Amino acid sequence: MPDPDHDSKIEKIAQLIREDKVPLDEQDPQKLAKYYDFAKTSFEIGDEQARSLVNEAFLYLMLQDAGDVDILQQGDKFGAGFS
């Protein structure tokens, strides 16, 4: 069953990322741990779900910053790999 609050969870994590001024291409596991822990404790979810939400939050922010980009044509910029 889909989570009806999924989008709001992503927005909450994205807001925290924005407030912390984290680069959207951050890969340091120690820096990302803060957001995984936030998701796990705030939403009472497991590790895998937390990682997924945090990744979606970063993607959400990247898409917001992209402006008028055709995702199907330039999906590789976002790790989407569309062809």
C-alpha positions, 0 to 999 in steps of 0.5 A, spaced: 500 500 500 502 506 497 504 511 503 499 517 502 504 522 506 510 520 501 511 527 498 511 531 504 516 526 507 520 528 501 519 535 502 521 535 509 527 532 508 529 536 502 527 542 506 533 540 511 538 539 506 536 546 503 537 549 510 544 545 511 546 548 504 548 541 503 551 540 495 546 536 491 551 531 489 554 530 496 556 522 497 560 522 504 556 517 508 558 521 514 554 527 512 548 523 509 547 519 515 544 525 518 538 525 513 538 517 514 537 518 521 532 524 521 528 519 516 528 513 520 526 517 527 521 522 524 517 517 520 519 510 524 522 507 518 527 502 516 534 503 513 532 502 506 526 506 506 530 512 509 535 511 504 530 511 498 527 517 501 533 521 502 535 519 495 528 522 492 529 528 496 536 530 493 533 528 486 527 532 488 532 538 489 536 537 483 530 537 479 527 544 482 534 547 480 534 544 473 529 549 471 527 548 464 530 541 462 527 536 458 528 530 463 528 525 458 533 528 453 538 530 459 536 524 464 543 522 465 545 529 469 540 526 474 542 519 474 536 517 471 539 514 465 533 515 460 534 513 453 
